[in-house]
Amino acid sequence: MSAKYWSLPLLALAPLVFAVPTPARSDQQQYVVVYVELLPAVQEPGADLLDALAAFGRRRGANSFSVNQEFGRSNFYVLLETWKSASDYQAFLKLDKTQALLKQIGHFLEAPFDERDGTLIE
């Protein structure tokens, strides 16, 4: 096969081969969705701790941090959070008080936290 037939497809693929991935911008908003399943017998104290975690998060810089109880499954909650940046969220997770609250909440969990986070795209 001649070089003329190979050069066009190779030129078309070159941008894919030589593309440089760009790192995530640290100033982009971070969103976090956490699904929480509390033990039914200790739902109320567990929910109080989730509320305390959200209030502390708002005081420590979260743009928003809400605790929402699912309809029809009273021991299931969804935490919805937005942070100024991923580094702000990571800093919040490292705080001693955050770790203490998460440890307390851990005693009331039916299943581990199911966390889904990402960058807010506008």
Backbone as XML, in Angstrom:
<?xml version="1.0"?>
<chain id="A" units="angstrom">
  <residue number="1" name="MET">
    <atom name="N" x="0.844" y="-1.167" z="0.000"/>
    <atom name="CA" x="0.000" y="0.000" z="0.000"/>
    <atom name="C" x="0.894" y="1.236" z="0.000"/>
  </residue>
  <residue number="2" name="SER">
    <atom name="N" x="0.525" y="2.243" z="-0.730"/>
    <atom name="CA" x="1.386" y="3.411" z="-0.861"/>
    <atom name="C" x="1.313" y="4.307" z="0.372"/>
  </residue>
  <residue number="3" name="ALA">
    <atom name="N" x="2.325" y="5.114" z="0.541"/>
    <atom name="CA" x="2.412" y="6.016" z="1.699"/>
    <atom name="C" x="1.298" y="7.049" z="1.675"/>
  </residue>
  <residue number="4" name="LYS">
    <atom name="N" x="0.816" y="7.371" z="0.490"/>
    <atom name="CA" x="-0.225" y="8.389" z="0.369"/>
    <atom name="C" x="-1.525" y="7.921" z="1.047"/>
  </residue>
  <residue number="5" name="TYR">
    <atom name="N" x="-1.828" y="6.629" z="1.005"/>
    <atom name="CA" x="-3.046" y="6.123" z="1.640"/>
    <atom name="C" x="-2.915" y="6.044" z="3.158"/>
  </residue>
  <residue number="6" name="TRP">
    <atom name="N" x="-1.713" y="5.844" z="3.644"/>
    <atom name="CA" x="-1.498" y="5.743" z="5.102"/>
    <atom name="C" x="-1.359" y="7.097" z="5.776"/>
  </residue>
  <residue number="7" name="SER">
    <atom name="N" x="-0.867" y="8.094" z="5.091"/>
    <atom name="CA" x="-0.574" y="9.372" z="5.734"/>
    <atom name="C" x="-1.830" y="10.119" z="6.160"/>
  </residue>
  <residue number="8" name="LEU">
    <atom name="N" x="-2.898" y="10.069" z="5.393"/>
    <atom name="CA" x="-4.118" y="10.796" z="5.749"/>
    <atom name="C" x="-4.750" y="10.261" z="7.024"/>
  </residue>
  <residue number="9" name="PRO">
    <atom name="N" x="-4.960" y="8.936" z="7.185"/>
    <atom name="CA" x="-5.512" y="8.440" z="8.450"/>
    <atom name="C" x="-4.591" y="8.709" z="9.645"/>
  </residue>
  <residue number="10" name="LEU">
    <atom name="N" x="-3.286" y="8.624" z="9.418"/>
    <atom name="CA" x="-2.353" y="8.903" z="10.513"/>
    <atom name="C" x="-2.432" y="10.353" z="10.945"/>
  </residue>
  <residue number="11" name="LEU">
    <atom name="N" x="-2.555" y="11.255" z="9.987"/>
    <atom name="CA" x="-2.699" y="12.669" z="10.333"/>
    <atom name="C" x="-4.002" y="12.921" z="11.086"/>
  </residue>
  <residue number="12" name="ALA">
    <atom name="N" x="-5.037" y="12.197" z="10.732"/>
    <atom name="CA" x="-6.324" y="12.366" z="11.414"/>
    <atom name="C" x="-6.256" y="11.872" z="12.855"/>
  </residue>
  <residue number="13" name="LEU">
    <atom name="N" x="-5.457" y="10.831" z="13.118"/>
    <atom name="CA" x="-5.331" y="10.274" z="14.464"/>
    <atom name="C" x="-4.305" y="11.004" z="15.323"/>
  </residue>
  <residue number="14" name="ALA">
    <atom name="N" x="-3.453" y="11.805" z="14.724"/>
    <atom name="CA" x="-2.382" y="12.479" z="15.461"/>
    <atom name="C" x="-2.890" y="13.305" z="16.649"/>
  </residue>
  <residue number="15" name="PRO">
    <atom name="N" x="-3.962" y="14.096" z="16.501"/>
    <atom name="CA" x="-4.417" y="14.865" z="17.668"/>
    <atom name="C" x="-4.814" y="13.977" z="18.853"/>
  </residue>
  <residue number="16" name="LEU">
    <atom name="N" x="-5.328" y="12.790" z="18.584"/>
    <atom name="CA" x="-5.700" y="11.889" z="19.674"/>
    <atom name="C" x="-4.477" y="11.296" z="20.357"/>
  </residue>
  <residue number="17" name="VAL">
    <atom name="N" x="-3.475" y="10.976" z="19.574"/>
    <atom name="CA" x="-2.265" y="10.352" z="20.108"/>
    <atom name="C" x="-1.454" y="11.350" z="20.915"/>
  </residue>
  <residue number="18" name="PHE">
    <atom name="N" x="-1.372" y="12.578" z="20.445"/>
    <atom name="CA" x="-0.515" y="13.571" z="21.095"/>
    <atom name="C" x="-1.277" y="14.521" z="22.013"/>
  </residue>
  <residue number="19" name="ALA">
    <atom name="N" x="-2.523" y="14.212" z="22.283"/>
    <atom name="CA" x="-3.306" y="15.067" z="23.176"/>
    <atom name="C" x="-2.733" y="15.000" z="24.581"/>
  </residue>
  <residue number="20" name="VAL">
    <atom name="N" x="-2.673" y="16.144" z="25.221"/>
    <atom name="CA" x="-2.160" y="16.214" z="26.587"/>
    <atom name="C" x="-3.352" y="16.421" z="27.509"/>
  </residue>
  <residue number="21" name="PRO">
    <atom name="N" x="-3.559" y="15.512" z="28.463"/>
    <atom name="CA" x="-4.675" y="15.707" z="29.372"/>
    <atom name="C" x="-4.436" y="16.931" z="30.244"/>
  </residue>
  <residue number="22" name="THR">
    <atom name="N" x="-5.487" y="17.677" z="30.485"/>
    <atom name="CA" x="-5.368" y="18.856" z="31.335"/>
    <atom name="C" x="-5.855" y="18.512" z="32.735"/>
  </residue>
  <residue number="23" name="PRO">
    <atom name="N" x="-5.140" y="18.945" z="33.737"/>
    <atom name="CA" x="-5.573" y="18.651" z="35.105"/>
    <atom name="C" x="-6.843" y="19.420" z="35.447"/>
  </residue>
  <residue number="24" name="ALA">
    <atom name="N" x="-7.599" y="18.876" z="36.385"/>
    <atom name="CA" x="-8.820" y="19.552" z="36.830"/>
    <atom name="C" x="-8.440" y="20.868" z="37.496"/>
  </residue>
  <residue number="25" name="ARG">
    <atom name="N" x="-9.189" y="21.889" z="37.216"/>
    <atom name="CA" x="-8.923" y="23.190" z="37.827"/>
    <atom name="C" x="-9.306" y="23.127" z="39.293"/>
  </residue>
  <residue number="26" name="SER">
    <atom name="N" x="-8.424" y="23.631" z="40.129"/>
    <atom name="CA" x="-8.681" y="23.565" z="41.569"/>
    <atom name="C" x="-9.722" y="24.585" z="42.005"/>
  </residue>
  <residue number="27" name="ASP">
    <atom name="N" x="-10.039" y="25.552" z="41.127"/>
    <atom name="CA" x="-11.017" y="26.562" z="41.512"/>
    <atom name="C" x="-12.431" y="26.211" z="41.061"/>
  </residue>
  <residue number="28" name="GLN">
    <atom name="N" x="-12.633" y="25.036" z="40.486"/>
    <atom name="CA" x="-13.973" y="24.639" z="40.064"/>
    <atom name="C" x="-14.754" y="24.123" z="41.256"/>
  </residue>
  <residue number="29" name="GLN">
    <atom name="N" x="-16.045" y="24.425" z="41.270"/>
    <atom name="CA" x="-16.883" y="23.947" z="42.358"/>
    <atom name="C" x="-16.935" y="22.432" z="42.394"/>
  </residue>
  <residue number="30" name="GLN">
    <atom name="N" x="-16.942" y="21.914" z="43.597"/>
    <atom name="CA" x="-17.016" y="20.473" z="43.825"/>
    <atom name="C" x="-18.413" y="20.155" z="44.350"/>
  </residue>
  <residue number="31" name="TYR">
    <atom name="N" x="-19.048" y="19.149" z="43.776"/>
    <atom name="CA" x="-20.317" y="18.701" z="44.332"/>
    <atom name="C" x="-20.126" y="17.301" z="44.892"/>
  </residue>
  <residue number="32" name="VAL">
    <atom name="N" x="-20.903" y="16.997" z="45.908"/>
    <atom name="CA" x="-20.816" y="15.690" z="46.548"/>
    <atom name="C" x="-22.238" y="15.232" z="46.852"/>
  </residue>
  <residue number="33" name="VAL">
    <atom name="N" x="-22.541" y="14.002" z="46.492"/>
    <atom name="CA" x="-23.816" y="13.378" z="46.840"/>
    <atom name="C" x="-23.465" y="12.125" z="47.632"/>
  </residue>
  <residue number="34" name="VAL">
    <atom name="N" x="-24.011" y="12.016" z="48.837"/>
    <atom name="CA" x="-23.731" y="10.869" z="49.701"/>
    <atom name="C" x="-25.058" y="10.225" z="50.083"/>
  </residue>
  <residue number="35" name="TYR">
    <atom name="N" x="-25.180" y="8.940" z="49.801"/>
    <atom name="CA" x="-26.361" y="8.176" z="50.186"/>
    <atom name="C" x="-26.050" y="7.494" z="51.516"/>
  </residue>
  <residue number="36" name="VAL">
    <atom name="N" x="-26.977" y="7.655" z="52.471"/>
    <atom name="CA" x="-26.772" y="7.150" z="53.828"/>
    <atom name="C" x="-27.952" y="6.271" z="54.211"/>
  </residue>
  <residue number="37" name="GLU">
    <atom name="N" x="-27.650" y="5.086" z="54.731"/>
    <atom name="CA" x="-28.685" y="4.178" z="55.228"/>
    <atom name="C" x="-28.417" y="3.942" z="56.716"/>
  </residue>
  <residue number="38" name="LEU">
    <atom name="N" x="-29.314" y="4.462" z="57.549"/>
    <atom name="CA" x="-29.180" y="4.316" z="58.995"/>
    <atom name="C" x="-29.910" y="3.065" z="59.477"/>
  </residue>
  <residue number="39" name="LEU">
    <atom name="N" x="-29.452" y="2.529" z="60.581"/>
    <atom name="CA" x="-30.167" y="1.419" z="61.209"/>
    <atom name="C" x="-31.542" y="1.937" z="61.646"/>
  </residue>
  <residue number="40" name="PRO">
    <atom name="N" x="-32.624" y="1.236" z="61.324"/>
    <atom name="CA" x="-33.963" y="1.736" z="61.665"/>
    <atom name="C" x="-34.155" y="2.004" z="63.159"/>
  </residue>
  <residue number="41" name="ALA">
    <atom name="N" x="-33.559" y="1.197" z="64.013"/>
    <atom name="CA" x="-33.761" y="1.352" z="65.454"/>
    <atom name="C" x="-33.115" y="2.625" z="66.012"/>
  </residue>
  <residue number="42" name="VAL">
    <atom name="N" x="-32.127" y="3.167" z="65.323"/>
    <atom name="CA" x="-31.424" y="4.357" z="65.820"/>
    <atom name="C" x="-31.448" y="5.480" z="64.778"/>
  </residue>
  <residue number="43" name="GLN">
    <atom name="N" x="-32.520" y="5.533" z="64.042"/>
    <atom name="CA" x="-32.641" y="6.510" z="62.964"/>
    <atom name="C" x="-32.607" y="7.946" z="63.477"/>
  </residue>
  <residue number="44" name="GLU">
    <atom name="N" x="-33.339" y="8.244" z="64.551"/>
    <atom name="CA" x="-33.426" y="9.627" z="65.023"/>
    <atom name="C" x="-32.093" y="10.189" z="65.497"/>
  </residue>
  <residue number="45" name="PRO">
    <atom name="N" x="-31.346" y="9.483" z="66.366"/>
    <atom name="CA" x="-30.047" y="10.058" z="66.742"/>
    <atom name="C" x="-29.072" y="10.124" z="65.560"/>
  </residue>
  <residue number="46" name="GLY">
    <atom name="N" x="-29.172" y="9.178" z="64.657"/>
    <atom name="CA" x="-28.328" y="9.217" z="63.462"/>
    <atom name="C" x="-28.654" y="10.418" z="62.596"/>
  </residue>
  <residue number="47" name="ALA">
    <atom name="N" x="-29.936" y="10.708" z="62.425"/>
    <atom name="CA" x="-30.369" y="11.865" z="61.633"/>
    <atom name="C" x="-29.903" y="13.165" z="62.293"/>
  </residue>
  <residue number="48" name="ASP">
    <atom name="N" x="-29.925" y="13.214" z="63.617"/>
    <atom name="CA" x="-29.448" y="14.404" z="64.329"/>
    <atom name="C" x="-27.958" y="14.634" z="64.054"/>
  </residue>
  <residue number="49" name="LEU">
    <atom name="N" x="-27.190" y="13.549" z="64.017"/>
    <atom name="CA" x="-25.758" y="13.673" z="63.717"/>
    <atom name="C" x="-25.527" y="14.109" z="62.268"/>
  </residue>
  <residue number="50" name="LEU">
    <atom name="N" x="-26.346" y="13.622" z="61.337"/>
    <atom name="CA" x="-26.241" y="14.070" z="59.945"/>
    <atom name="C" x="-26.523" y="15.574" z="59.850"/>
  </residue>
  <residue number="51" name="ASP">
    <atom name="N" x="-27.534" y="16.038" z="60.580"/>
    <atom name="CA" x="-27.839" y="17.475" z="60.610"/>
    <atom name="C" x="-26.676" y="18.270" z="61.192"/>
  </residue>
  <residue number="52" name="ALA">
    <atom name="N" x="-26.050" y="17.733" z="62.247"/>
    <atom name="CA" x="-24.900" y="18.411" z="62.857"/>
    <atom name="C" x="-23.735" y="18.483" z="61.871"/>
  </residue>
  <residue number="53" name="LEU">
    <atom name="N" x="-23.520" y="17.421" z="61.113"/>
    <atom name="CA" x="-22.461" y="17.410" z="60.107"/>
    <atom name="C" x="-22.723" y="18.470" z="59.037"/>
  </residue>
  <residue number="54" name="ALA">
    <atom name="N" x="-23.967" y="18.571" z="58.584"/>
    <atom name="CA" x="-24.326" y="19.560" z="57.565"/>
    <atom name="C" x="-24.144" y="20.981" z="58.095"/>
  </residue>
  <residue number="55" name="ALA">
    <atom name="N" x="-24.585" y="21.226" z="59.324"/>
    <atom name="CA" x="-24.445" y="22.564" z="59.915"/>
    <atom name="C" x="-22.966" y="22.930" z="60.045"/>
  </residue>
  <residue number="56" name="PHE">
    <atom name="N" x="-22.153" y="21.977" z="60.474"/>
    <atom name="CA" x="-20.717" y="22.225" z="60.599"/>
    <atom name="C" x="-20.104" y="22.481" z="59.223"/>
  </residue>
  <residue number="57" name="GLY">
    <atom name="N" x="-20.517" y="21.718" z="58.223"/>
    <atom name="CA" x="-20.015" y="21.927" z="56.865"/>
    <atom name="C" x="-20.344" y="23.315" z="56.337"/>
  </residue>
  <residue number="58" name="ARG">
    <atom name="N" x="-21.557" y="23.781" z="56.589"/>
    <atom name="CA" x="-21.931" y="25.126" z="56.142"/>
    <atom name="C" x="-21.090" y="26.192" z="56.850"/>
  </residue>
  <residue number="59" name="ARG">
    <atom name="N" x="-20.812" y="25.976" z="58.137"/>
    <atom name="CA" x="-19.973" y="26.927" z="58.875"/>
    <atom name="C" x="-18.522" y="26.898" z="58.383"/>
  </residue>
  <residue number="60" name="ARG">
    <atom name="N" x="-18.087" y="25.768" z="57.839"/>
    <atom name="CA" x="-16.701" y="25.614" z="57.409"/>
    <atom name="C" x="-16.508" y="25.862" z="55.914"/>
  </residue>
  <residue number="61" name="GLY">
    <atom name="N" x="-17.495" y="26.472" z="55.262"/>
    <atom name="CA" x="-17.271" y="26.931" z="53.902"/>
    <atom name="C" x="-18.049" y="26.264" z="52.785"/>
  </residue>
  <residue number="62" name="ALA">
    <atom name="N" x="-18.918" y="25.317" z="53.095"/>
    <atom name="CA" x="-19.726" y="24.711" z="52.033"/>
    <atom name="C" x="-20.670" y="25.761" z="51.453"/>
  </residue>
  <residue number="63" name="ASN">
    <atom name="N" x="-20.786" y="25.795" z="50.141"/>
    <atom name="CA" x="-21.768" y="26.681" z="49.510"/>
    <atom name="C" x="-23.170" y="26.244" z="49.903"/>
  </residue>
  <residue number="64" name="SER">
    <atom name="N" x="-23.372" y="24.937" z="49.926"/>
    <atom name="CA" x="-24.629" y="24.368" z="50.413"/>
    <atom name="C" x="-24.344" y="22.969" z="50.927"/>
  </residue>
  <residue number="65" name="PHE">
    <atom name="N" x="-25.140" y="22.559" z="51.907"/>
    <atom name="CA" x="-24.981" y="21.226" z="52.502"/>
    <atom name="C" x="-26.329" y="20.890" z="53.115"/>
  </residue>
  <residue number="66" name="SER">
    <atom name="N" x="-27.055" y="19.985" z="52.484"/>
    <atom name="CA" x="-28.392" y="19.653" z="52.976"/>
    <atom name="C" x="-28.510" y="18.156" z="53.250"/>
  </residue>
  <residue number="67" name="VAL">
    <atom name="N" x="-29.401" y="17.836" z="54.188"/>
    <atom name="CA" x="-29.716" y="16.453" z="54.544"/>
    <atom name="C" x="-31.166" y="16.236" z="54.145"/>
  </residue>
  <residue number="68" name="ASN">
    <atom name="N" x="-31.405" y="15.255" z="53.263"/>
    <atom name="CA" x="-32.753" y="14.998" z="52.764"/>
    <atom name="C" x="-33.140" y="13.554" z="53.035"/>
  </residue>
  <residue number="69" name="GLN">
    <atom name="N" x="-34.293" y="13.385" z="53.679"/>
    <atom name="CA" x="-34.806" y="12.043" z="53.979"/>
    <atom name="C" x="-35.590" y="11.541" z="52.774"/>
  </residue>
  <residue number="70" name="GLU">
    <atom name="N" x="-35.377" y="10.292" z="52.406"/>
    <atom name="CA" x="-36.083" y="9.728" z="51.260"/>
    <atom name="C" x="-37.534" y="9.411" z="51.628"/>
  </residue>
  <residue number="71" name="PHE">
    <atom name="N" x="-38.422" y="9.621" z="50.665"/>
    <atom name="CA" x="-39.824" y="9.272" z="50.849"/>
    <atom name="C" x="-39.981" y="7.756" z="50.838"/>
  </residue>
  <residue number="72" name="GLY">
    <atom name="N" x="-40.775" y="7.232" z="51.734"/>
    <atom name="CA" x="-41.073" y="5.806" z="51.742"/>
    <atom name="C" x="-40.020" y="4.939" z="52.403"/>
  </residue>
  <residue number="73" name="ARG">
    <atom name="N" x="-38.846" y="5.486" z="52.643"/>
    <atom name="CA" x="-37.780" y="4.749" z="53.331"/>
    <atom name="C" x="-37.192" y="5.707" z="54.365"/>
  </residue>
  <residue number="74" name="SER">
    <atom name="N" x="-37.773" y="5.720" z="55.519"/>
    <atom name="CA" x="-37.451" y="6.750" z="56.505"/>
    <atom name="C" x="-36.031" y="6.671" z="57.051"/>
  </residue>
  <residue number="75" name="ASN">
    <atom name="N" x="-35.341" y="5.558" z="56.883"/>
    <atom name="CA" x="-33.973" y="5.467" z="57.383"/>
    <atom name="C" x="-32.934" y="5.721" z="56.283"/>
  </residue>
  <residue number="76" name="PHE">
    <atom name="N" x="-33.374" y="6.154" z="55.096"/>
    <atom name="CA" x="-32.472" y="6.480" z="53.998"/>
    <atom name="C" x="-32.391" y="8.003" z="53.846"/>
  </residue>
  <residue number="77" name="TYR">
    <atom name="N" x="-31.151" y="8.508" z="53.696"/>
    <atom name="CA" x="-30.922" y="9.947" z="53.572"/>
    <atom name="C" x="-29.987" y="10.202" z="52.397"/>
  </residue>
  <residue number="78" name="VAL">
    <atom name="N" x="-30.106" y="11.405" z="51.858"/>
    <atom name="CA" x="-29.201" y="11.851" z="50.812"/>
    <atom name="C" x="-28.605" y="13.181" z="51.265"/>
  </residue>
  <residue number="79" name="LEU">
    <atom name="N" x="-27.275" y="13.235" z="51.311"/>
    <atom name="CA" x="-26.580" y="14.473" z="51.630"/>
    <atom name="C" x="-26.173" y="15.117" z="50.310"/>
  </residue>
  <residue number="80" name="LEU">
    <atom name="N" x="-26.559" y="16.366" z="50.109"/>
    <atom name="CA" x="-26.213" y="17.115" z="48.899"/>
    <atom name="C" x="-25.322" y="18.273" z="49.304"/>
  </residue>
  <residue number="81" name="GLU">
    <atom name="N" x="-24.116" y="18.296" z="48.739"/>
    <atom name="CA" x="-23.137" y="19.315" z="49.126"/>
    <atom name="C" x="-22.535" y="19.964" z="47.890"/>
  </residue>
  <residue number="82" name="THR">
    <atom name="N" x="-22.262" y="21.257" z="47.979"/>
    <atom name="CA" x="-21.419" y="21.928" z="46.994"/>
    <atom name="C" x="-20.371" y="22.725" z="47.759"/>
  </residue>
  <residue number="83" name="TRP">
    <atom name="N" x="-19.153" y="22.665" z="47.241"/>
    <atom name="CA" x="-18.008" y="23.327" z="47.855"/>
    <atom name="C" x="-17.351" y="24.223" z="46.820"/>
  </residue>
  <residue number="84" name="LYS">
    <atom name="N" x="-16.644" y="25.254" z="47.282"/>
    <atom name="CA" x="-15.978" y="26.181" z="46.362"/>
    <atom name="C" x="-14.964" y="25.467" z="45.481"/>
  </residue>
  <residue number="85" name="SER">
    <atom name="N" x="-14.321" y="24.441" z="46.041"/>
    <atom name="CA" x="-13.322" y="23.695" z="45.278"/>
    <atom name="C" x="-13.139" y="22.317" z="45.908"/>
  </residue>
  <residue number="86" name="ALA">
    <atom name="N" x="-12.491" y="21.438" z="45.175"/>
    <atom name="CA" x="-12.201" y="20.102" z="45.696"/>
    <atom name="C" x="-11.276" y="20.183" z="46.902"/>
  </residue>
  <residue number="87" name="SER">
    <atom name="N" x="-10.346" y="21.135" z="46.887"/>
    <atom name="CA" x="-9.424" y="21.272" z="48.020"/>
    <atom name="C" x="-10.159" y="21.735" z="49.283"/>
  </residue>
  <residue number="88" name="ASP">
    <atom name="N" x="-11.192" y="22.569" z="49.135"/>
    <atom name="CA" x="-11.992" y="22.969" z="50.302"/>
    <atom name="C" x="-12.722" y="21.764" z="50.893"/>
  </residue>
  <residue number="89" name="TYR">
    <atom name="N" x="-13.241" y="20.916" z="50.029"/>
    <atom name="CA" x="-13.938" y="19.718" z="50.499"/>
    <atom name="C" x="-12.970" y="18.779" z="51.211"/>
  </residue>
  <residue number="90" name="GLN">
    <atom name="N" x="-11.807" y="18.570" z="50.629"/>
    <atom name="CA" x="-10.805" y="17.694" z="51.250"/>
    <atom name="C" x="-10.341" y="18.254" z="52.590"/>
  </residue>
  <residue number="91" name="ALA">
    <atom name="N" x="-10.183" y="19.569" z="52.675"/>
    <atom name="CA" x="-9.785" y="20.198" z="53.944"/>
    <atom name="C" x="-10.864" y="19.973" z="55.007"/>
  </residue>
  <residue number="92" name="PHE">
    <atom name="N" x="-12.130" y="20.064" z="54.605"/>
    <atom name="CA" x="-13.235" y="19.826" z="55.542"/>
    <atom name="C" x="-13.191" y="18.391" z="56.069"/>
  </residue>
  <residue number="93" name="LEU">
    <atom name="N" x="-12.938" y="17.436" z="55.179"/>
    <atom name="CA" x="-12.900" y="16.033" z="55.596"/>
    <atom name="C" x="-11.776" y="15.753" z="56.592"/>
  </residue>
  <residue number="94" name="LYS">
    <atom name="N" x="-10.699" y="16.504" z="56.532"/>
    <atom name="CA" x="-9.546" y="16.279" z="57.404"/>
    <atom name="C" x="-9.688" y="16.916" z="58.786"/>
  </residue>
  <residue number="95" name="LEU">
    <atom name="N" x="-10.678" y="17.780" z="58.961"/>
    <atom name="CA" x="-10.846" y="18.437" z="60.258"/>
    <atom name="C" x="-11.176" y="17.418" z="61.349"/>
  </residue>
  <residue number="96" name="ASP">
    <atom name="N" x="-10.650" y="17.663" z="62.541"/>
    <atom name="CA" x="-10.888" y="16.751" z="63.663"/>
    <atom name="C" x="-12.373" y="16.606" z="63.979"/>
  </residue>
  <residue number="97" name="LYS">
    <atom name="N" x="-13.091" y="17.729" z="63.950"/>
    <atom name="CA" x="-14.524" y="17.665" z="64.274"/>
    <atom name="C" x="-15.279" y="16.871" z="63.211"/>
  </residue>
  <residue number="98" name="THR">
    <atom name="N" x="-14.915" y="17.043" z="61.944"/>
    <atom name="CA" x="-15.551" y="16.263" z="60.881"/>
    <atom name="C" x="-15.313" y="14.782" z="61.105"/>
  </residue>
  <residue number="99" name="GLN">
    <atom name="N" x="-14.071" y="14.417" z="61.396"/>
    <atom name="CA" x="-13.734" y="13.018" z="61.632"/>
    <atom name="C" x="-14.493" y="12.461" z="62.835"/>
  </residue>
  <residue number="100" name="ALA">
    <atom name="N" x="-14.638" y="13.279" z="63.890"/>
    <atom name="CA" x="-15.375" y="12.833" z="65.080"/>
    <atom name="C" x="-16.849" y="12.600" z="64.759"/>
  </residue>
  <residue number="101" name="LEU">
    <atom name="N" x="-17.451" y="13.511" z="63.981"/>
    <atom name="CA" x="-18.860" y="13.344" z="63.598"/>
    <atom name="C" x="-19.045" y="12.111" z="62.720"/>
  </residue>
  <residue number="102" name="LEU">
    <atom name="N" x="-18.144" y="11.917" z="61.760"/>
    <atom name="CA" x="-18.246" y="10.745" z="60.878"/>
    <atom name="C" x="-18.093" y="9.449" z="61.665"/>
  </residue>
  <residue number="103" name="LYS">
    <atom name="N" x="-17.223" y="9.459" z="62.665"/>
    <atom name="CA" x="-17.044" y="8.268" z="63.498"/>
    <atom name="C" x="-18.313" y="7.979" z="64.297"/>
  </residue>
  <residue number="104" name="GLN">
    <atom name="N" x="-18.931" y="9.026" z="64.853"/>
    <atom name="CA" x="-20.186" y="8.850" z="65.600"/>
    <atom name="C" x="-21.293" y="8.335" z="64.685"/>
  </residue>
  <residue number="105" name="ILE">
    <atom name="N" x="-21.400" y="8.917" z="63.502"/>
    <atom name="CA" x="-22.424" y="8.489" z="62.544"/>
    <atom name="C" x="-22.201" y="7.030" z="62.163"/>
  </residue>
  <residue number="106" name="GLY">
    <atom name="N" x="-20.962" y="6.618" z="62.080"/>
    <atom name="CA" x="-20.624" y="5.251" z="61.703"/>
    <atom name="C" x="-21.284" y="4.200" z="62.586"/>
  </residue>
  <residue number="107" name="HIS">
    <atom name="N" x="-21.532" y="4.533" z="63.851"/>
    <atom name="CA" x="-22.179" y="3.597" z="64.770"/>
    <atom name="C" x="-23.661" y="3.389" z="64.446"/>
  </residue>
  <residue number="108" name="PHE">
    <atom name="N" x="-24.242" y="4.276" z="63.652"/>
    <atom name="CA" x="-25.669" y="4.220" z="63.342"/>
    <atom name="C" x="-25.953" y="3.737" z="61.916"/>
  </residue>
  <residue number="109" name="LEU">
    <atom name="N" x="-24.906" y="3.361" z="61.183"/>
    <atom name="CA" x="-25.070" y="3.011" z="59.773"/>
    <atom name="C" x="-25.480" y="1.556" z="59.564"/>
  </residue>
  <residue number="110" name="GLU">
    <atom name="N" x="-26.409" y="1.355" z="58.663"/>
    <atom name="CA" x="-26.786" y="0.022" z="58.185"/>
    <atom name="C" x="-25.787" y="-0.445" z="57.129"/>
  </residue>
  <residue number="111" name="ALA">
    <atom name="N" x="-25.308" y="0.503" z="56.318"/>
    <atom name="CA" x="-24.357" y="0.222" z="55.242"/>
    <atom name="C" x="-23.375" y="1.394" z="55.167"/>
  </residue>
  <residue number="112" name="PRO">
    <atom name="N" x="-22.204" y="1.184" z="54.570"/>
    <atom name="CA" x="-21.239" y="2.289" z="54.442"/>
    <atom name="C" x="-21.801" y="3.429" z="53.586"/>
  </residue>
  <residue number="113" name="PHE">
    <atom name="N" x="-21.256" y="4.623" z="53.787"/>
    <atom name="CA" x="-21.627" y="5.762" z="52.952"/>
    <atom name="C" x="-21.401" y="5.405" z="51.486"/>
  </residue>
  <residue number="114" name="ASP">
    <atom name="N" x="-22.291" y="5.849" z="50.629"/>
    <atom name="CA" x="-22.143" y="5.710" z="49.179"/>
    <atom name="C" x="-21.942" y="7.123" z="48.644"/>
  </residue>
  <residue number="115" name="GLU">
    <atom name="N" x="-20.674" y="7.503" z="48.445"/>
    <atom name="CA" x="-20.334" y="8.874" z="48.056"/>
    <atom name="C" x="-20.060" y="8.969" z="46.566"/>
  </residue>
  <residue number="116" name="ARG">
    <atom name="N" x="-20.657" y="9.991" z="45.956"/>
    <atom name="CA" x="-20.440" y="10.272" z="44.540"/>
    <atom name="C" x="-20.098" y="11.757" z="44.440"/>
  </residue>
  <residue number="117" name="ASP">
    <atom name="N" x="-18.906" y="12.052" z="44.016"/>
    <atom name="CA" x="-18.532" y="13.451" z="43.906"/>
    <atom name="C" x="-17.983" y="13.760" z="42.527"/>
  </residue>
  <residue number="118" name="GLY">
    <atom name="N" x="-17.899" y="15.054" z="42.225"/>
    <atom name="CA" x="-17.419" y="15.476" z="40.926"/>
    <atom name="C" x="-17.303" y="16.969" z="40.855"/>
  </residue>
  <residue number="119" name="THR">
    <atom name="N" x="-16.955" y="17.439" z="39.672"/>
    <atom name="CA" x="-16.777" y="18.858" z="39.430"/>
    <atom name="C" x="-18.058" y="19.428" z="38.848"/>
  </residue>
  <residue number="120" name="LEU">
    <atom name="N" x="-18.478" y="20.547" z="39.380"/>
    <atom name="CA" x="-19.693" y="21.189" z="38.893"/>
    <atom name="C" x="-19.418" y="21.813" z="37.534"/>
  </residue>
  <residue number="121" name="ILE">
    <atom name="N" x="-20.164" y="21.402" z="36.533"/>
    <atom name="CA" x="-19.992" y="21.915" z="35.168"/>
    <atom name="C" x="-21.127" y="22.869" z="34.874"/>
  </residue>
  <residue number="122" name="GLU">
    <atom name="N" x="-20.758" y="24.057" z="34.441"/>
    <atom name="CA" x="-21.786" y="25.062" z="34.147"/>
    <atom name="C" x="-21.840" y="25.340" z="32.666"/>
  </residue>
</chain>
